[in-house]
Amino acid sequence: GVVDGLVVGDHVVVLGEVNGSIYAKELVLRTASTVEGQIYHEALVLESGCFFEGKSRRYSNPVGLAPDA
């Protein structure tokens, strides 16, 4: 699937495309996934073949940083 906008969750796995910001305690970008935007995470996994364009920031409580969280 395709998400244009904000993604917030404790454990987020991207299998498709995200254009926007992601706030997640654990974030996994699977093979062939595409993320363009800002990511805020505590733990990050980038599988071989994923595409990420943007900025990555590590925080101890990224979900708490999300707008309207």
Buried (B, 14 or more C-beta within 10 A) or exposed (E): EEBEEBBBBEEBEBEEBBBBBBBBBBBBBBEEBBBEBEBBBBEBEBEEEBEBEBEBEEEEEBBEEBEEE
